[in-house]
Amino acid sequence: MALEGKKIVLGICGSISAYKAAELTRLFIKKNAEVQIIMTEEAKAFISPLTLSTLSKRPVLSHYYDKESGEWNNHVKIAAWADVLLIAPITAHTLGKLAHGLCDTLLEAVYLSCTCPVVLSPAMDLDMWKHAATQQNIQKLNHYGNFVIPPDRGELASGLSGEGRLPEPEKIRDFIKNIFLKTASFKGKKVLVTAGPTYEPLDPVRFIGNHSSGKMGYAIAKNLQKRGADVTLISGPTSLNPIDTVETLSVTTAEEMYKAVEKRFTKADITIMSAAVADYTPKVNADHKIKKEEASLSLELVKTKDILAEMGKRKKKNQLLIGFALETQNAIENAKAKLKRKNLDLIVLNTLEDEGAGFGYDTNQVTILDKEGEIQNFPIKSKDDVANDLLDILEKRL
Ligand code: CTP
């Protein structure tokens, strides 16, 4: 059912595993999906366009224009037509081009023009897959909001054995099926996410900040967008790349973050505040750089507004509010109290007890508590996986 009537653009690159694209096309067509194939020139050395056009019942496209008829293949139109763009197999070369926004082929131009979900299924030799350049490109493409199907392990065409095989067509079909089920789960929901630290200025060159990298909040925003939500990300200063198609507002101070959240809160169905907002800010922001004239310097700090608590007061019945807590003592008790005090639906608790979890890392270890008293402990995971655990819980509350 999930695939019926769906419009799939299937990109095929030059890898020996391109032969599997024929079976994959047949599986989609059998489910009454429409398939438009775009091959790179190199892919044609591995599988014939005639095989694929016969199976897909449509002409196979490769170039910006047909050299014989002179007919123009409009990449924007193809991208707008697609419900999903799947590139299977995608080679190390094309991964690199997509990661850097290059587009000297029709397939790459369609990729850049797509607003639908994009799924990449890499296939290559073991060492190429493991290479730092490939892994960085994968990370980048993942961060841009694309889905990546991890390659399977097994025998490779080179004779080596390991990670790099294109998964079997049934597995890719099921991945696409799940995307259609998943991308619908937050459809029509407006979600506000805060991320990163805030910087509280002391003078024109100094500030009080914290070590938050923003990675957790960005992972939440990206995965919400993948599940079809309309996401607005309010981000403190971070070095992270923006996420494609997620509206991002940059703020610096706790006060600016407060104003940005307040303005949008009423319209949000869900608000997730993962930002590490400063609890105190310098009373005076000096006009000029503070000189080191005295032997000691005292700063007077004043409390910032607690954005989460304030939104908890304004929350309507149909809105969900999720907070984060970083506790170093009596973690569960404190988190429970915070959940109640700030009128939250869920609270995500970090304890910083595990090596590799929390600020600055790519992994996190959390416990999620809900207002009904349920407590779920999760092992240490990537921030993407933590985000998805949270979204799975939220999905059930929608
Ligand atoms: N938060 C906020 N505004 C603030 C401070 C925190 O919205 N000025 C939000 C964070 O985004 C996070 C949660 O509150 O979701 C974290 O609260 P935390 O700082 O851990 O706890 P506090 O309520 O400030 O209490 P304490 O410092 O006593 O632990």
Residues whose N, C-alpha, C, O or C-beta is under 5 A from the ligand:
A	BS01	CTP	M273 S274 A275 A276 V277 A278 D279 T304 K305 D306 I307 L308 G323 F324 A325 L326
